[in-house]
Amino acid sequence: MKRIALSALAAVTIATVGASASDVKLYSDANGQVFTTAGEGRVALELADAFAPSKKSNITIVDKNSPEFILGKQTHINMKFVAEDNPEMWLKAGVRIQGTFETKEKDYLDNTKDVNINDAYLRRVRFEVGAGFNKWTSFTMDVRNDKANYEQAGEGTFNVGDAYVQIKKPFDTSLVNFKLFRAKIDVSRTETSKSAYTVHYDRPHVADEAAQYITHNRRGTNAQMFGDWEKKVHYQVAVGDGVQEGSMVDATGKKITDITVNKKVGSQDFFYGGKVKLSPFEGWEEKVVTETYFGQGQHFTVGAAYWKTGNIRTNALAGTLDHELMNLEISAHYKALSVSAEYFAFNGVVKDWATAETGKSDGWYALAEYVLTDLGYVAPFVRYESWDKYKDAAAGEDYDFTSTVAGVNWYLMGNSIKAGLSMQQDEYGETLRAAGKADETRFKVTTQFFF
């Protein structure tokens, strides 16, 4: 018998006679017309398969390995639509929104400038999309608007975030994979993890500086090779576009583009570098970069990275400047408890654009979370950060910065729907306060919707 998909006419016919697919007989002639009675030149059509459930779902979203949260299992990253006629081709689409309500107290060295700010803003708005071309090649991108309504920033604008082609296992081994164009380089564990997968989506200040120090937002256009060996050894090497002048700051936080004289970056080398991570213990391998585990499983990982952008030429300095970054990381979790820490060392830091002196900087943070699985996946957490923003400071100068965050998350549907309460205390050394920095105390309500 000739087999066709159920047509609109067939559907109307079945609805009219109130019968099941097995009770209805339809026929088609050579011109493709459909009839309800047999006749010369008409061939019976088989309809049962049109009503049978698909053996393989072509639309997927729910993470079947997820715990059962109050609002159900969490979703995968984006909804996946698989082509019925070519299952190697697919489309993914998803959204992310992170909204914050906060009260912030700013304490300046000059007390007349002290201010309390009540603010509600959208930290992240994302539309994410991906496409699979074949079993090797896919494309991922997102369109984003960050910090809409933050203080007096207004609505903001949309721009492209990730936008990369991935070539997966072209030699049929997990050891060799490629990404091209706007994909993250691993300057930091917490910066490489999606903000949707972080414990507190406002990342440590020192990690945010690392994200800008080598290339723009750790995803300037680049070419990278990466892979793993049985999830025990992971590596990434990359080369690409260097620093973005609007993100270059001195040790006091002043941007090169904000100083009185028109200063800018004229030329620079491509950045280059890489990272290696190890999960040496059997059964403790890291399978995905995340800070949230929901009381499941275990992992232990250590890693080290080196990145460099050389010969940065700017009219703010005589000669050229080299930006070098070293990153060390360690992370582990066992069921409900997770801990992680990172160390950053910066070379080529400008002390002050006015003096053009350069030196070094280093900092670290540590994070811990405990998930109360029997209390609806409520999870208290704490994070501490210490950063010496200019290690070569003269006697009496204080470039130290510290930040403490304590709070609690409530995973209502894993990372798909979650809310949090937190308090954050940021404190600057006297030299930084004299340059205009203010100590801040922030009380935040954070929310996230993501799939």
C-alpha positions in Angstrom: 0.0 0.0 0.0 1.1 3.6 -0.6 2.0 5.4 2.6 1.5 9.2 3.1 1.3 11.5 6.1 -2.2 12.4 7.3 -3.6 15.2 5.1 -6.1 17.9 6.2 -8.8 16.1 4.2 -8.1 12.8 6.1 -8.3 14.6 9.4 -11.6 16.2 8.5 -13.0 12.9 7.3 -12.0 11.1 10.5 -13.5 13.9 12.6 -16.7 13.7 10.6 -17.3 10.0 10.9 -16.1 9.9 14.5 -13.9 6.9 13.8 -10.4 5.8 14.7 -7.7 5.7 12.1 -8.0 1.9 11.8 -11.7 2.2 10.9 -11.3 4.7 8.1 -10.3 3.8 4.5 -9.0 6.5 2.2 -7.8 6.1 -1.4 -5.7 8.2 -3.7 -5.4 8.3 -7.5 -2.4 9.1 -9.7 -3.1 12.8 -9.4 -2.8 12.7 -5.6 -6.5 13.3 -5.0 -7.9 11.6 -1.9 -11.3 9.7 -1.8 -13.3 7.9 0.8 -14.4 5.1 -1.5 -12.6 2.6 -3.6 -12.6 2.9 -7.4 -10.7 2.3 -10.6 -7.1 3.6 -10.4 -7.4 4.4 -6.7 -4.8 3.0 -4.2 -5.6 2.4 -0.5 -3.7 4.7 1.9 -2.2 3.5 5.2 -3.1 5.9 8.0 -2.4 4.1 11.2 1.2 5.3 11.3 0.1 8.9 11.1 -1.7 8.5 14.5 0.9 6.3 16.2 3.3 8.1 18.6 6.7 8.8 17.2 9.3 6.2 18.1 11.8 9.1 18.7 10.6 12.5 20.0 11.8 15.3 17.7 11.3 18.0 20.3 13.2 17.7 23.6 13.6 20.0 26.6 13.5 18.2 30.0 16.7 16.9 31.6 15.7 13.3 32.5 18.6 13.1 34.9 17.5 16.1 36.9 16.2 15.8 40.5 12.5 16.4 41.0 12.3 20.0 42.2 9.2 21.8 43.6 8.3 22.9 40.1 9.5 19.8 38.3 12.7 18.7 36.6 15.0 21.4 35.2 15.4 21.7 31.4 18.4 21.3 29.1 20.1 24.3 27.7 17.4 25.3 25.1 14.7 23.4 23.4 15.9 21.1 20.7 14.0 20.4 17.4 15.3 17.5 15.4 14.6 17.3 11.7 12.5 14.1 10.9 14.0 13.6 7.5 17.6 14.1 8.7 18.2 13.6 12.5 21.7 14.9 12.2 20.2 18.4 11.6 18.6 20.3 14.5 17.6 23.7 15.8 17.9 24.8 19.4 16.2 27.9 20.9 15.9 29.2 24.4 15.7 32.3 26.6 17.4 33.6 29.8 16.3 36.4 32.0 18.0 37.4 35.3 16.3 40.1 37.3 17.7 41.9 40.4 16.1 44.1 43.1 18.6 45.6 45.4 19.4 48.3 48.0 22.9 49.6 47.8 24.8 51.9 50.3 27.8 53.7 48.8 30.4 55.0 51.3 32.9 57.5 49.8 36.0 58.9 51.3 34.3 62.3 51.0 31.2 61.7 53.2 29.2 64.4 51.4 29.0 62.0 48.4 27.5 59.1 50.3 24.3 57.8 48.7 21.8 55.0 49.2 20.4 53.6 45.9 17.3 51.5 45.4 17.5 49.8 42.1 15.6 47.2 40.0 17.2 46.0 36.8 17.6 43.1 34.3 21.1 41.8 34.8 20.7 39.5 31.8 18.3 39.1 28.9 19.2 36.5 26.3 17.7 34.9 23.2 19.8 31.9 22.4 19.8 29.8 19.3 21.8 27.0 17.8 21.8 24.9 14.6 23.3 21.5 13.8 24.4 21.1 10.2 25.6 17.5 10.4 27.1 15.2 13.1 30.2 17.3 13.2 29.3 20.9 12.7 27.0 23.2 14.6 26.5 26.9 15.2 25.7 28.7 18.5 24.9 32.3 19.1 22.9 34.6 21.4 21.5 38.1 21.2 21.7 39.9 24.5 20.9 43.1 26.5 22.7 43.4 29.8 21.9 45.6 32.8 18.8 47.3 31.4 17.6 49.9 33.9 20.7 49.5 36.0 20.9 52.7 38.0 20.6 55.4 35.2 21.7 53.2 32.3 18.3 53.2 30.7 17.1 50.4 28.4 20.4 49.5 26.9 21.0 48.0 23.5 21.1 44.5 22.0 24.3 43.0 20.7 25.8 39.6 19.8 27.4 37.6 22.5 28.5 34.0 21.6 28.6 33.4 17.9 30.7 30.4 17.0 30.9 27.4 14.8 31.8 24.1 16.5 33.4 21.2 14.8 33.0 18.2 17.1 35.1 15.1 16.8 36.2 15.5 13.2 38.7 12.6 13.7 36.2 10.5 15.7 38.0 11.2 19.0 37.1 13.5 21.9 40.7 14.6 21.9 40.3 17.0 19.0 37.5 19.5 18.6 37.4 23.1 17.2 35.5 26.3 17.8 35.7 29.3 15.4 34.8 33.0 16.0 33.1 34.3 19.2 33.6 31.5 21.7 34.8 31.8 25.3 38.5 31.2 26.1 39.0 29.7 29.6 40.6 32.5 31.5 38.6 31.5 34.6 36.4 28.7 35.7 33.6 30.9 37.0 33.8 33.0 33.8 33.6 30.0 31.5 30.6 28.6 33.3 27.3 30.1 32.1 26.0 32.7 34.5 22.9 30.6 34.6 25.0 27.8 36.2 26.8 30.0 38.8 25.9 30.0 42.5 25.8 33.8 42.4 25.4 35.4 39.0 27.4 38.5 40.0 30.8 37.0 39.6 33.9 38.0 41.6 35.5 41.3 40.6 38.9 39.8 40.0 37.4 37.2 37.6 35.5 39.9 35.7 38.9 41.7 35.2 40.4 38.5 33.9 37.5 38.2 31.4 38.6 41.6 29.8 42.4 41.4 30.3 43.3 39.3 27.3 40.4 39.7 24.9 37.0 41.4 24.9 34.7 39.7 27.3 36.8 36.5 27.1 35.2 35.8 23.7 36.9 38.1 21.2 36.9 36.5 17.7 39.2 33.5 17.9 40.1 30.0 16.7 40.5 27.3 19.3 41.2 23.6 19.6 40.0 21.7 22.7 39.3 18.2 23.9 39.5 15.7 26.7 40.8 12.2 27.4 38.1 10.2 29.2 37.1 13.3 31.1 40.3 13.0 33.2 42.3 15.5 31.1 40.8 18.6 29.5 42.7 21.2 27.4 42.1 24.3 25.3 44.4 26.3 23.1 43.4 29.4 21.2 44.6 32.4 19.3 42.5 35.5 18.3 41.6 39.2 18.7 43.2 41.0 21.6 42.1 43.6 24.1 39.2 46.1 23.6 40.2 49.6 24.4 36.8 50.4 26.1 37.6 47.6 28.6 41.2 48.6 29.5 41.5 50.0 33.0 44.3 51.1 35.3 44.7 49.9 38.9 42.2 52.5 40.1 39.5 51.4 37.7 39.7 54.3 35.2 39.2 53.3 31.6 41.7 54.4 29.0 38.8 55.9 27.0 37.6 58.0 30.0 40.7 60.0 30.7 40.9 63.7 29.7 43.3 63.3 26.7 42.0 61.1 23.9 43.8 57.9 24.6 43.2 54.7 22.7 44.7 51.4 21.5 46.4 51.7 18.1 47.6 48.1 17.5 48.4 44.8 19.2 49.3 41.2 18.5 46.9 38.4 18.4 46.3 36.9 21.9 47.4 33.3 22.4 47.5 30.8 25.3 45.7 27.8 26.7 44.5 25.9 29.7 44.9 22.3 31.1 42.6 20.7 33.7 42.9 17.4 35.4 40.4 15.2 37.2 42.8 12.5 38.5 40.5 10.4 40.6 38.4 7.6 39.2 34.7 8.4 39.5 35.4 12.1 40.3 35.7 13.4 36.7 34.3 16.8 35.7 31.8 16.3 32.9 30.4 19.9 32.6 31.6 23.3 33.8 29.1 24.4 36.4 28.9 25.6 40.0 25.5 24.1 40.8 25.1 20.3 41.5 21.8 20.0 43.5 23.2 17.4 45.8 24.1 14.9 43.1 27.3 13.1 42.2 30.9 14.2 42.9 33.9 15.7 41.1 37.4 17.0 41.7 39.3 19.1 39.3 42.5 21.2 39.2 43.6 23.4 36.4 46.1 26.0 35.2 46.1 28.5 32.3 48.4 31.1 30.7 47.3 33.8 28.3 49.0 36.7 26.6 48.2 39.7 24.4 51.5 41.3 23.4 52.7 44.6 21.9 49.7 46.6 22.8 50.4 50.1 21.5 48.5 53.0 22.9 49.1 56.7 23.0 48.6 56.7 26.8 52.0 55.0 27.2 55.5 55.2 25.7 56.4 52.0 23.9 54.2 48.9 24.0 52.5 47.0 26.8 52.1 43.2 27.3 49.1 41.8 29.1 49.9 38.4 30.7 47.4 36.4 32.8 48.0 33.2 34.8 45.0 31.4 36.3 44.9 28.5 38.7 41.7 26.7 39.7 40.5 24.0 42.0 37.0 22.7 42.5 35.2 19.8 44.0 31.8 18.6 45.2 30.4 15.7 47.0 26.7 15.4 47.0 25.3 18.5 48.8 28.6 20.3 49.4 30.5 22.1 46.6 33.6 24.2 46.9 35.8 26.1 44.4 38.6 28.6 44.4 40.7 30.4 41.8 43.9 32.5 41.7 44.8 35.1 39.2 48.1 36.8 38.4 48.2 39.8 36.1 51.3 41.3 34.5 51.4 44.6 32.6 49.0 46.4 34.9 49.0 50.2 34.5 49.1 51.9 37.9 47.5 55.1 36.7 47.1 56.4 33.2 48.4 59.8 34.4 51.8 58.3 35.4 52.1 55.4 32.9 53.8 53.2 35.5 53.2 49.4 35.0 53.5 46.5 37.4 51.7 43.4 38.7 48.4 42.5 40.3 47.0 39.3 41.9 43.9 38.1 43.6 41.8 35.1 44.5 38.4 34.0 45.6 36.8 31.0 47.3 33.2 29.8 47.1 31.1 27.2 49.0 27.5 26.1 48.8 25.5 23.5 50.6 22.2 22.2 49.1 19.5 21.2 51.6 17.8 18.6 49.4 15.2 17.7 52.1 14.1 21.4 52.4 13.1 22.0 48.8 16.6 22.5 47.5 17.3 25.6 49.5 21.1 26.3 49.4 23.1 28.7 51.6 26.4 29.9 50.2 29.3 32.1 51.0 32.0 33.7 48.8 35.1 35.6 49.8 37.4 37.6 47.4 40.8 39.3 48.0 42.6 41.3 45.2 45.8 43.4 45.4 45.1 45.6 42.4 48.7 46.9 42.3 51.4 44.8 44.0 54.2 47.2 43.1 52.7 50.1 45.1 54.9 52.4 47.0 55.1 52.4 50.8 51.9 53.8 52.3 49.8 53.1 49.1 46.8 50.7 49.5 45.4 49.1 46.4 43.7 46.2 48.2 40.1 45.2 47.5 38.0 42.6 49.4 34.5 41.4 48.8 32.3 39.1 50.9 29.0 37.6 49.7 26.6 35.5 51.9 23.2 34.3 50.8 20.8 31.6 50.1 19.5 30.2 46.8 16.2 28.4 46.2 16.3 26.0 43.3 12.6 25.9 42.4 13.2 24.1 39.1 17.0 23.7 39.2 18.7 26.4 37.1 15.6 26.8 35.0 13.8 28.7 37.8 15.6 29.9 40.9 15.6 32.8 43.3 18.0 34.1 45.9 18.7 36.5 48.7 22.2 37.8 49.4 24.3 40.5 51.1 27.5 41.7 49.6 30.1 43.9 51.2 32.9 45.4 49.0 35.7 47.4 50.6 38.5 49.3 48.9 41.9 50.4 50.1 42.6 54.1 50.9 44.4 54.7 47.7 41.5 53.4 45.7 39.0 55.4 47.8 41.0 58.5 47.2 40.8 57.8 43.5 36.9 57.8 43.7 36.0 54.3 44.7 33.3 53.8 47.3 32.8 50.9 49.7 29.5 49.3 49.0 26.9 47.3 51.0 24.3 45.6 48.8 21.2 43.6 49.7 19.9 41.7 46.7 17.0 39.7 45.6 18.0 37.7 42.5 15.8 35.7 40.1 16.4 33.6 37.1 14.3 32.0 34.3 16.2 29.9 31.8 15.7 27.2 29.3 
